[in-house]
Amino acid sequence: MGFKCGIVGLPNVGKSTLFNALTETQAAQAANYPFCTIEPNIGNVAVPDARLDKLAAVAGSAKIIPTQLAFVDIAGLVRGASKGEGLGNQFLGNIREVDAIVHVLRCFEDDDIQHVENKVDPVADAETVETELLLADLESLEKRVPAFQKKATSGDKEAKAAASVLGQALELLRAGKPARLTEPKDVEEERILKQAQLLTLKPVLYVCNVEEANAANGNAHSEAVFARAKAEGAQAVIVSAAIESELVGMEAGERMLFLEEMGLHETGLARVIRAGYELLHLLTFFTVGPKEARAWTVHKGATAPEAAGEIHSDFQKGFIRAETIAYDDYVALGGEAKAREAGKLRAEGKAYVVNDGDVMHFLHS
């Protein structure tokens, strides 16, 4: 499944530089002026997972296929976007199509790079973008909620549920709070809220773009962003887009030496993905054999048939059972055959909830 993250932020905060580095392409033009990105660029990135390499080594797999993560580099936003200023309408439309918002914030000082607000204040930048999203959602719900409330008086159950959950979201927006703080009371309200496609319903990951010298521990700017993220239940990571750019094209060994010299143990991509997985409540399961070792992504709480459906819809429809081995057992015992002999291979039915790292084989009709 993977997921699609929209990279957003004010102009000149390092969005396109980060996109180029993360996707190891030059698909987005990184330039020192607003709106150098107009059409959203999309890059699919292999999700790094050391477990997949170990599984492939144990099984002697001919191919290794990681799961994919899509990054969408969206045009920079300015004040008034909710009213169509700058590339506002296009910006807001592109955000509606992503699963999560990766909000890049400038946490570095550089007199040679123009800031659209003429000051470096990442928390204020975050508020600027959030305000535009709030205003767009507010305008949307102020038109829709009264109609649902009126229809609800006639006894329409769906309209009553919509009036309740969207009315709650509207009150949050009027108070300057994002719709993701809405608390649906049942599955029906959850469905209605999701279908509303509210911009502030999207989970947010703040990426603090810092100087190379602060890549390991951050700085005062990034500390302020982390405090904001904690207060609103969002995630935050520290990344140096400059370092990520330098890593492009390096061999694996050279890359690790460079990271160690910078006081880092992993790439910014790895940190962004791990935070994104946590943000969207995702986990990874594996299928392993002599032909290939492959990683798959499902939401936490997914059942065995739902995991099977990620491979092929027919697997879910005709699901019989899943033969499952925990990752640690598979590696420690040296593969499926020995795990089976040791009693570590389990036959799981339709109610089984997938665990992160499960090695699975599905039987279906």
N, C-alpha and C positions, 0 to 999 in steps of 0.2 A: 504494500500500500504506500509506504513512504508518506510524505506530506509536503505541502507547498508553502514556503515562507516568503512573504513579501518584504523586501528590504526597503525601508522608508526613512525619511528624515528631511531636514532642511537642506537646501543646496549647499554644496561644498563642505560636507561633514565627513566625506570619505566613503560614501555609499558605493559608488561605482568602482573605486579602487579596491574596496573589500570584495565586491562581487567578482571582479576580475581575478583576484587572488584566490578566493574560495573555489571558484569554478575552473581555475587555471586556464582562463581564456582571456582574450582581449575583446570580448563581444561588446562590452560597454565602453564608450569613450570617456576616459577620465580627464576632465579639463577644469580649469580654474574659472568657471563662470556658471551662473544658474542655468538649469534646464539643459545641460549637456546630454542628459538622458531624457528622451521624449517618449518613444515607444518602449514598453517594458521589455527588457532582455530576460530570457529564461535560460538557466543553466542547470543541468542535472548533474548531481555530485554523488559519487560512490560514498556510502557511509562507512567510515573506517571502523573495523571491529576485529581486534586481534584474535578473538575466539574463533572466527571463521577460518583464519589461516591455520590454527591449531587443529581444528576439526578436519580440514582438508588434508593436512599432513598425516593424521591418524588413519584416515580412510583411503589415502592415496588417490584423492579426487583429481581428475584430469583438468577440471575447470573450477574456478572460484568466482561466484557471482554475488557481490554484495547487494544490499538493498539500496534504493536511490532516494535522494532528497533533492527537491527542486527549489532553487532560489530564483526569485523574480526581482529584478532591479527596477524599482518604480521611480518615476520622475520626482524630483525634489518638490516639496510643498512650501508655500509661503502663506502668510496671514491672508485671510479672505478666501481660502480655497473652497470653503463650504458655499461661498457665493459665486464661485466660478473664477476667482482671481488666479492669475498665473495659469497653470495647467490643472486647476482645481478639480473640474468635473472628471477629467481623465484619471487623475490621481485617485479620487474617491472610487471610481468605477473599478479600477485595477485592484484596489484593496479588497473589494467585496469578493473577489475570486480566489483569495488565498485563505489558508487554514490558520495561519498565525502571522503576527506582525513582528519583524525583526527591525527594531527601531535603532538606527545608528546615531549616536550622539558624539559630537566633537568634544573630546576631553583633552585636547592638546593646544598649545599656544604656537602660532606661526604667523608672523607679520606678513609673510609672502603669500598667504592664502586668505582671500577675502571671506569674511563671514557675513551672511546676508543681514544680520542684525548688528554688525559692527562690534560684537563683544562675544567672548567665550563664556557661555553659561548653559551647560547641558540640561540642567533642570528646567530652565526657562524655555529652552528649545523643545523639550519633551512636552511641556505644557502647551506650547504653541500648536504642535501637531495634535495633541489630545483634544484641545479646544475645538479645532476645526472638525474633527471626527464627531465630537459631542454635538456641535451645532448641526451637522448634517443629519445625525440620528434624531435630534430633537425636532427638526423640521419634518422628517419622515413620520414620526409617531404622532405629532400634533395633528396630522391630517388623518391618520388611521384610527387612533384610539377612540375618538368620539363616535366614529361610525360603528365600531364594535360595541361600544357601550349602548348605543341606540338599538342595535340589533339584539343585544342580550336581553333587553326588556321584554322581547317577544317570546322568550323562553329558549332561544337557540343556544344549545349547550356549547358548541364550538366557539361561538361569538362571546359567550360568557367567560370561557377559559381565556380567550384572546384578550378580552377587556381586562381581565384580572392580571395576567402576567405582563402584558405590554403596558398596562397602566402603571404597574410597579416600576417597569423600566423607564417609563416617561418621568415619573417622579424623581428617580435617581438622576436622570439627565438634567432635569430642571434644577436639581441641587448641585450640578456640576460634577456628578459622579458617573463613571462608565456603566454601560448596560451589563457588563460581565459580573457586576455585583448583584444582579437580579437573582432571586431564589425561587425557581419554579417549585410548585408544591406536588406535582406529579409528572408522569411521563408525557401526558398530553400537553401540559404547559411547556415542558422542555422542547417538544417538537415544534410548537408554535413559535417559541422564542428563537429557535434555530432558523426556522423558515423566514423570520423577519429580516434576516441578513443585515443586522445592525453592525456598523463598523466598530463600535466600542465593545462589542461582544467578543471580538477576536482576542485570544490570549496574546500577551506582549512579552517579547524578550528584548531588553535593552542591551545594546552592544556599545561599550565604552571604547571609543577609538582613541588610544593614547599614543604618546611618543614612544620610540623604541626603548628608551631608558626606563620607562615606567611599565613596560609590558608584563613584567612578572608580578608586581605588587600594586599597580595602579597609582593614582595620585588623588589630590583633594577633590578634583572634579568627579572622578569615578566614584569616590566614597559618597558623594552627595547623591549620585545616581542610584547606587546600591541602597541607600537609605530610602529613596523614593520607591524603588521596586519592592522592598520589604513591606512598606506601608500599604501598598496597593495589591499585594499578592502576585506580583509579576516576577520575572527572572531577570538577572543581569550577568553579563560576562565582560571580562576585559580582553580586548584584542588590539594589536597594533597592525593596522592595515599595511603600514610600511614594511613591517617584518614579513607579513604574509605574502606581500609582493615579491620580496627577495627570495622566499622559499620556492616560488614557481620555477620549475625547470631543474631544481636540484635533485640529485640522486638521493635515495633513502638514507644512506649512511651519512652523506654530506649534510643532509637536512637535520638529522639528529644532532650532529656535532654543532651545527649553527645554533640550534635551539638551546643546547646546553650552555653555549657561550653567552646566550642572552638570559640565562637563568630560567629557562622554560623546559617543560617535560613533554609537551605536546603542542600541536598546531592550534591556531585559533579556530580552524574548522572543527576540530574534535571537541573543543569547548562549546562551540555554538550548537553542534549536533546534540551533545549530551544534555545541554540545557533545554534545547528544543524538544527532545524526547520527554523530558520531565514535565515540561510545560503542557504538552499535548497528551500526556499519560499514555505513552507508547511503550511497547516492548518488542523484543526480537526473538523469533524462533528460527530453527534451522532444519533444512533437509540435507542429508549427507549420503553420498554413495560414490562408487568408483567413477561415474561419469562427471558428477559435479557436487560441490558443496555450495549451498545457497542460503542466504539470509532473507527472512521475510519479516514484515512489520505488521503488528496488529495493535489495537487499543488494549490497554489493561482491562481485564475482565472479560476478554473475548473467550468464547468457548472453542472446543476442539473443532466442531463443524464450521465455525466462522473462520478459524485459521485455515482449514482445508479449502474454504471458499476463496481465500487469497491466492491459492495456486490455480484453482479452476472452479467455476461455479458448479460444475457437475459433481465435483468432489463433495461439496457441501450438500447438494440435493440427495446424493446417494450414500452419504456418510454411514459407515458401519462402526468403525472404532479407530482409535489412534494408538499406535505403538510409540511409546514415549520414553526417552532416556534423558535424565538431567545432564547438562553440559559437563559438570565436574565428573560425573560417573563415566561418561563416554570417553573423556580424555584419560582419566586415571586408569581405567580398565583396558584401554586400547581398542575401542571400537564396539560396534553393535553386537558381534558374536559373543565376545567375552562379557559384555554387559548383560546379555541374555542369560548366559551360563551362571552369572553371579546373582541373578534374580533382580537386576536393576532395570530391566525393560518392563514397563507397565502397560497393560491394555486399558485404555481409558475410553469411556463412552461419551455420549452427547453432552452430558452435564459438566464434563471436565473443563476447568478454567486454565488456560495456558499460562505457564510461568516463563519469565524471561530466561532465555538460554536453553529452553527445551529443544531436544533433537527429536523430530517427529516423522513418522511414516504413517500415511493414511490408507486405510482399507475402505473401499467404496464399491457400491454395486454398479 
